[in-house]
Amino acid sequence: MANNPPAVVMKAFTWAYEELRLTTLEAAQLLGVSENALKETSLVGFESTSDESEIQIAFIRMYHLLYAMSDGDTEQMIGWFNRHNPHLGAIPKDACHNLAGVNYVSDYLESEQKEKPVAPPSFMIPGQPKKPIRKVALRR
């Protein structure tokens, strides 16, 4: 965790919670700080060794797993995050109220990702036709 500059972690955390449509108040509650404290640290972040930073990194990880599962479809991510999941026994957003909850959701997403077979990219499948190289004329 110490290799991640606090401002970078804060920026990534902010991007993730805003993308999932959490409010600043909800994000602050997740971190266990006041909304004002979250706003005051928005440019510098929390100390790398703090509990807040640990929760932020876990949330960012969860966000990336969800992003991968939904192929980056924001609406699908928001829908999944806000809908009851019978495998989790909760609404993922509600489960993400502390570090243990975020890790619980992340572990579920990770297990789902392992079960989903990944198709090799078309350039790795033998016998796939190669795309012709298109020549582009340069103007001087």
QUIMOWO-V82665 format. One line per field, one symbol per residue. ss: DSSP state (H for helix, E for strand, - for the rest). psi: psi as a letter, one per 30 degrees, with the letter a starting at -180 (. if undefined). burial: # if it has 16 or more other C-alpha atoms within 10 Angstrom, else .. A space follows every 50 residues. Layout:
# QUIMOWO-V82665
ss = ???
psi = ???
burial = ???
This chain:
# QUIMOWO-V82665
ss = -----HHHHHHHHHHHHHH----HHHHHHHH---HHHHHH---------- HHHHHHHHHHHHHHHHHHH----HHHHHHHHH-EE----EEHHHH---HH HHHHHHHHHHHHHHH------HHH----------------
psi = effjkeeeeeeeeeeeeeeghkleeeeeeefglleeeeefgfffllkegl eeeeeeeeeeeeeeeeeeeghgjeeeeeeefgkkjfefglkeeefhflee eeeeeeeeeeeeeefjkkkklfffkkfkkkkkkkkkkkk.
burial = .....##.##.###.##..#...#.###.###.##..#...#..##.#.. .################.#.......##.###........###.#####. ######..##..............................
